[in-house]
Amino acid sequence: MAAHFMSEGRIKKVILGADRCLLDGSIVNKIGTLNVAIIAKHYDIPFYSAFPWSTIDYNSESAEDVEIEYRDENEVKYVRTNNEEILIANDSSPALNPAFDITPPNLITGYITPKGVIDRTELKEYIEKERKN
């Protein structure tokens, strides 16, 4: 649906949160965030990530430092209806169920923080200042 509305010009700006902000400005967020960022970039729609300073992960430089959590495959192989679980996939087929994805900083227009809207350069300056303290 996001791509459809973006293609029609009905979306002027995207603001999503972040579970973690990495030192290079990448964000880790719920699965699907990267898709939205790619589509927004395609349609020249500004993409912002909003988060508090506590979201910054000072131990992870970039995506290579992050292990994506995979949840139980049965969450996507079964649906629950009327208190009954129904298998919707071949039970012997494996399924992947990542909980998060990583959006690189080149897809992010800016960051909405307690200090207001900042760009990647200002984010790096804040991180460097905090690391020195």
Residue pairs with C-beta under 8 A, 6 or more apart in sequence:
2 11
2 35
2 36
2 39
3 39
5 11
6 39
6 40
6 42
6 43
6 45
7 43
11 40
11 43
11 45
12 45
12 46
13 45
13 46
13 48
14 36
14 37
14 40
14 45
14 46
14 47
14 48
15 48
15 49
15 50
15 112
16 29
16 33
16 36
16 47
16 48
16 49
16 50
17 29
17 49
17 50
17 51
18 27
18 28
18 29
18 49
18 50
18 51
18 55
19 27
19 28
19 29
19 30
19 55
19 100
20 27
20 28
20 29
20 55
20 56
20 57
20 60
20 66
21 27
21 28
21 49
21 51
21 55
21 56
21 57
21 111
21 123
22 28
22 57
22 60
22 61
22 62
22 63
22 65
22 66
22 102
23 56
23 57
23 58
23 60
23 61
23 62
23 124
23 127
24 61
24 62
24 105
25 105
25 108
25 111
25 120
25 123
25 124
26 62
26 63
26 102
26 103
26 104
26 105
27 33
27 49
27 51
27 102
27 103
27 108
28 57
28 66
28 100
28 101
28 102
29 49
29 100
29 101
29 103
30 99
30 100
30 101
31 98
31 99
31 100
31 101
32 101
33 101
33 103
34 101
34 102
34 103
34 107
35 101
36 47
37 47
37 103
37 107
37 108
38 107
39 45
40 46
40 47
40 107
41 47
41 107
46 109
46 110
47 107
47 108
47 109
48 108
48 109
48 110
48 111
48 112
48 117
49 103
49 108
49 111
49 112
50 111
50 112
50 113
51 111
51 112
51 113
52 113
52 114
53 113
53 114
53 126
53 130
56 127
56 130
58 127
58 130
58 131
59 65
60 66
63 102
63 104
66 102
68 98
68 99
68 100
68 101
68 102
69 98
69 99
69 100
70 96
70 97
70 98
70 99
71 97
71 98
71 99
72 97
73 94
73 95
73 96
73 97
74 95
75 97
76 89
76 95
76 97
77 87
77 88
77 89
77 91
77 93
77 95
78 85
78 86
78 87
78 88
79 85
79 86
79 88
80 86
89 95
105 120
108 120
109 119
110 117
110 118
110 119
111 117
111 118
111 119
111 120
111 123
113 123
113 126
115 126
118 126
